[in-house]
Amino acid sequence: MIRYWYNCFASCLIGLCLAQSLKAQPNPVDPPQLPYSQAILQQLPVAYSDEAVALHLTATEQAQQEALKAASISPTAVLALVVRGLSSDPQGLQFLLQKVSQETSAETRRLILREGIQSRIRHAKPGELPDNVRETLVRLAQQDSDSTVSLEAAQAIRRLQWGNYAQMLIARAEKARKEGDLAGAGKLRTEGDQWIGWDTQMNLPNFLRTPPPVFRLVPEDKPIRVVALGDFGTSSPAQIKVAATMREYQKEHPFDFGLTLGDNFYPNGAGSLNDPQWKSKWEDLYAPMEIKFYATLGNHDYGRPDSPAAEIMYSERSPSWRMPATYYTYTAGSVQFFAIDTIELSDTSLPNAELAWLDAELAKSKATWKIVYGHYQIYSATRGDEQNLIQRLLPLLRNRADLYLCGHDHNLQELKEEAGVHFFVDGGGGAGLYKFRYPNYSHSDYKAVSNGFTVLEADNHQLVVRLISDDGKEIHQSTFHK
């Protein structure tokens, strides 16, 4: 899934509100796909509306409503919705390849590249795209009158070209593994890593992905209390209120340390170690708690090339922020925590080095409790089932991990236990709240459209999970025993 996409607030909003609706995995209770409404079609240039109607393109009612709502902030929001739909159809893709060379507006050309052509490249299998995709991109990179369009086209070429080489190397590595050539397979896969056609893979050095050995925060025989929050870095009144409530809660219930569940900085991550967001969205609000937070990355933290590295390296500057790598593990009391990067895990085009690491670390762990945390949901009454993580991550957790804690959906949830794994969603740290698309979602145990945070308490005998609203009230609690 991935992993960054926003050049401005408008595309950030579009990515949140539209992309998931268009790419949602099949779910028994998914709302129906509907033809574009007249309200949508009337906001489009005639050529785009005619093509959408001719191809019988559809989207959910919610996606269409969100596009119309976003149009009040960005006039291109509705066009972005339709461009995504066009890119998923072979005839629609050819239409976009023609229009991207004809549009007089550089902003529109960039939108077609970003929301349409690059999106299609990202989800295409090797050899699936027609030859004129590359021809069009090369022409734009060389000749477009706007330098930012040329740059966007060049980035798409890199993704297209390197992705093909990476898939070739990864396939060859798998063949070597099956033939028993484990050393050769490892070298091929390492080389494949260098060719991955994904911006974040190239912008983040591999050594920043390399986790340190497991480390300990709290002695094994000591009970612990931990605070967790996700989807918070907005500077909104909601973030400020949740942070203030956390500080007040800590006065009566001291925390040993904290976790972040990603989307630490909206709309597109932290640009550098000196980004002023570090002060306004982190230090001013959470450093007064005088504890360390062990962070993970969300999709918004991949929003610009330097952000993941900046968030890792900021650990050297702050007494309160810790992220030693994109994924890592540590112990505290009777718990072993596994911080994972679900943005990379959700992209099936990337090799599974992180999965192999997690598999091995879970197998080695002797901790009473094993808690895995990251950003993307496995189950959620807002987005439904996340099929990539169900297929790739969940098999490693079944009958091994006790808890999977995530953010991404801006609300508070507990989902039904599966094979010994308990699921919680906490994306209530300060971003705009999400309603539940699936009010009768079969995996739900508890859900609330509320800002707030999560408190974990553990000893050798029990694990308690408390969901705390932004006014400091405990709105849900679950207790698990060994």
N, C-alpha and C positions, 0 to 999 in steps of 0.2 A: 504494500500500500504505500507508502510510502513515505514519499518521504521528503512538501515545500512547494510552495506554489504561488506565493502572493507577491506581486510587485507593488500593491497599493491596498488601501483599506477595502476598496470595492471588490477586488478579486478575492481578498480574504473572506469577505462576507459571502460572495458567490460560492467559494469552495466549501464553506460550512453548510450553507443552506441548500445548495443545489446538487453538488457532486454526489453526495451520499444517496440522495433520492434517485439519481440517474443510474448509479452503479450498485444499488442495493442488491444483495443476494436474494434468491428466491426464498420466500418465507410463507408458510401456510396462511398467515393473516396479513400479508402485504396488501395495501390498498391498491385498487385497480389502476392500470395505466390508461389515461384518457387522452383523446386528441387535444391538441392545443386549443385553448379557448379563444374566442374572438378578442378578448382583452389582451391576450398575448400576441396574437397575430397582428392586431392593429398597431402595436408598438414596433413592429419590424419593418425594415425596408422591404419593398414589394418582392424583390427577387428571393429573399430568404423565406418570407411567408409562403410564396407560391411553391418553393421547393419543399418546405415542411409539409404542406398539404398534399403535394404530389406523392411524397414518400410515406404518407400516413404516419408521421412521427407522433409519439405519445410521451407523456410524462405524468407523474402522479399529480393529483390536485394540489397536494401540499407543495410540491416543487414549483408548480406554476404560481401559486399564491405567494410563495417566498420570493420568486423572481420579480413579481409585480411590486412587492413590498421593497425589495432591494433597489428597484428602479428609482425610488425616491432619493436614494443616495448616489447611485451610479446609473446613468442613462443606458449603459451597455449591459446591465444585468439580465434583461430579457434576451438580448441577442446572445449572451454567453450561454444561457440555457439551451437555446436552439442550436447554436454551434456545436455544443457537446452532442446533442442528439444527431445532428447531421454527420458528425465524424464517425459515429458508430455504424453508419450505413455505407456500403461501397460506393453507391451513386452519390450519396451526400458528401463523402470524402472528396470525390472528384469535383463536385460543385465548389467545395471550400478551396481546393487547390487552384481553381480558376479565379475565384473571388479574391484570394489573398494577393494575387498579382494585379488585380484591377482596382481594388479599393483606393480611393484618394486619401482617406484618413489613415495616418500611421497608427493611431490608437486602435482602429478596427483591424488593421493588418496584424498588429501584435496580439489582439484578442483571438483572432482566428488561429494564429500560431500556438498561443498558449493554451487556450481552452479547447481547441479542436485538433489540430495536427499533432501537437506534442502529446496530447492525451491519447490519441490513437496510436502513436508510436509506442507509448508506454505500455499499452495493453496488447500489442500485436505479437504474434508468435514469429520466430525467425522465418523470413521468406514470404510472409503473409502480405506485406504491403506492396502496392504497385511501384514500378520503377520511377514513375513521374513524381513520387513524393520526394525522393532525394534530388531529382532534377530541379524541382521547384524551390527546394530549400537552398540549394547551391546558388541558383539565380538570385534569390533574395539576399543571401549573404554577400554576394559579390556586387550586386547592382542596386539594391534598394536605396532610395534617396534619404531614408531615415536611418541613422546609425543604430538606434535601439532595435529596429526591426531586423537589421542585419545581424545584430548580436543574438536576438532570439532565434533566428534561423540557424545560426552557427551552433548554438547550444542544442538545437533539435538534431542537427547533423551528427554531432558528437554522440548524442544518445542513441540515434539510429545505428551508426556505424559500430560503436564500441559494444552496444548491446548484442549485435550479431556475433562479434568475435567472442564475447564473453559466453554466450550460449554454446558456441562451438567448443570452447575449452572446457566448460563445465560438463557437457555431454561426453567429451573424451575422457575427462577425469572419472566419470561414473563408470565408463567402460573399463578403464584401468582398475578401478576398485573391484568390479565384479570378476576380473581376471586374476585378482590377487596381488596386483602391483600397487600396494598401498603407498609406497614412497613416491612412485610416479603420479599416482592420483593426487597426492597432496601437493606436489609441485604444479600440476596442471590447474588444480583448483586455486592455488595461490596466484598463478598468472591470470586466471579468469577474474579474480578479484580486481586486478589492475585494469581490466578492460570493461568493467561493468558500465553500462550506458546509463548511469544515474548520477545526477549532479552531486548529490551528497556523498556518494562513494568517492568521487574524484576530489571533492573539496575538503574531505576529512581524512587526514593521514591515518593509515592503519594502526599506528602505535596508539592513537587516541581511542581506538576500538578495543585495544588489548586490555582485558581486565587484570587487575592485580590479584595476587593470591588472596584467598579468603582472610578477612581480618575480623577482630573482635572489638565491640564497642562497650559492652557491659558484661561483668562476670557471669559465668554460667548459672550460678545459684541465686541470682538476683531477679526478682520480678521486674517487669518493665512496663512503662506506659509510653506510647508513641502516638504522635499526631500525624495525620495525612491529609493532603488536600490536592486537588487538581483543577486545571483550567482557571487560572486566577490572575495572570499578569496583565491586567487591563487598566489599572489606575481608576477603575470605576468606583462609585460609592459602594457598590456591593462588595468589591474586594476589600476596600478599607474597613467596612463593617465586619466582614468575616475575620479579618486579621485582628481587629480590636477585640472581638469576642474570643478568639483563640488566646490572646494575651490575658484576658480576664479569667478564662477557664483555667489557664495554667497556674494562676495564683492559688487556687484551691486544689488543683490536681496536676502537680508538676510533671512535665514531660521529660523523658530521658533524651529523646531526639525526635526528629520529624522526617517525613517522606514527602516528596512531590511526585505527582502522577502525570506530569507533562503539561504542555501548553503553559509554560512558565512565563512567556512574554508574548503578548499579542501586539500587532497582528502577525509579525513575521520574525520573531526571535530577537536576540540581542546581537547588535552589529559588531561589537568589539568588547574588550575588557573595560573600555572607558565609556561605553554607552551609558547615557544618563538614566536609562531605565533601571540599571542596577540599584541606583539610589531610590528612585521614586516607587518602583514596583517590587523591590526586594528589601533593601537594607532598612529603609524607614519603617517598614511594616513588620518584618519578621526578625530582624537582628535583635530588637529589644527583648525577645524571649530568651536570648542567651543560650540557645541550643543549636546543634548542628542539624541541618536538613540534608538528607541523602536523596539526590534528585534523579529524575528520569526525563527523557526527551519526549515531547509531543509533536504532532504534525506542524503546529505553528512554530515550534523551535527549529524546524528545518526550513523555515520560510525564506531565508537568504543564506548564501554560501558559508559565511563565517560564523553563523550562530552556534551550530553544535560545538565547534572548537572553542568558541568564546565561553560557552557555558561550562565546558570541561575545565578549561584553564583558569576560570575565575575562582576555582577551588583554592588556588594559591594566594588569592587576595583577600578572601573573606573568612572570618571566623565562623560564619553561620552556613555557608554554602559548600556542599561537597558533591562532586561528581567525578570520580577517578577515571571513568571510561564511559562509553555509551552503554555498557552493561557490566555488572559486577555483583559480587556477593559478600556478605558479612554476617557475623553472628552477634546477638545481643541477648543475654539471659538464656532462656530455653528455646530461642527462636533463631532460625537462619533465614535471612532475607535475601531475595534474589531480585535485583533491579534489572529490568530488561528493556531493550529498545524495540518496541512493537512496531515502530514505523518501518524499520528495515525488515523485521520478521514478516510483515504483512505483504511484502513485495516478493512474489514468487520468482522473479527474475534474478534475485540475489542468491548467492550460495548460502548454505545453512551453517556457517561457522558458529554463529550464536546459538543455534539450536543444539549443535553438537556439544558446545560448552555447557549449556543448561542441563542437557541430559546427563552429562558426566558429573556435574556438581550436585545435582539432585541425588544421583546414585551414591555419591560419597558421603552425603550429609548424615550426621548422627543426631541432629537436633530433634528435640521433642516436637517442635512445630516448624513447618516450612511455609513461608509466605512469599509469593511471587507478586511483583507489582510492576506496572507499566502504564501505558497510555490507552491503547485501543481496547475496546470491549471484546469479550468473547460472546456474551449474551447481554442484551439490553432491550428494554421495552420501548426505547426511542428509535434505535437503528435496527433492531432485530439481531439475527445471528451474523457474526463476522466469520464467513466461511473459511477464509485463509487461515485464521488463527484456530478455528475449530479443527481444521485438517492438519495443521503444522505444529501448533503449540499445545493444544488440549491433550493429545495423546501422551505428552511428556508429563503432564500434571496429574493425570488420573491415577488414583491410589498412591500418590507420592506427595504432592503438595496439599496443604490443608486450606490455603486461602489464596485466591487470585483477586487482587485489588487494582482497579483501573480508574481512569477518568474518561475524557472524550465527550461523553454525553453530560450536558450541564444540568444535572439533577442528582438525587441520591437514591440508590437502589440496593436491594439484596435480591439475588437470584437463587433459584433452587439448587441445592447441593447435587453434585454429579460425581460418582466414583470417588467420594471422599473429599472433593474440592468444593469449597464454599466461595461464592462469587459476590463481590460488592463493587458498585460503581459510585465514585465520588468525583463529580465534575462541577461541584458547587462552590468553587473557591472565589468566584467573582465575575466570571463571564456571564453573558446573557443566558437566562434559563431556557431549557428546552421542555416542551410538552412531550407526552408519550404517544407516539404513532400507533402503538399496539396496546391499547388499554386492557385487552384480554390476553396478553402475552403469556404463553404457557410456562415460561421459565420464571415468571415473577413470583417473589415472596413478599416484597415490600417495595413501594416506590413513592417518592414525594418530589414535586416540583418545588425545590427549595435550595437556596444557597446554604452552605455549611461545610463541615469538616468531619473527619472520621478519627475516632480514638480507638487504639488497640491496646489491650492490657493482657499480659500473658505471664504465666508461671509454668511450673512443671506439670500442672494438673488441668488448667483450663485456659482458654483463649476467649476473651470478650471483645466484641466489636460494637462500638457505639456510634450512631450517627447523630451529630449535633447540629442543630439549625443555627442560622446566623444570629439568633437572639440568645444563644447559649442553652437552649432546652434540648434535652435528649429526646429525640423523636422515634428512635428505634434502637433496639439492642438484641444481639444474639450471643449466646454463650455456647462454646463447644468444649467437650471434655475428652481427655485421653483415658 
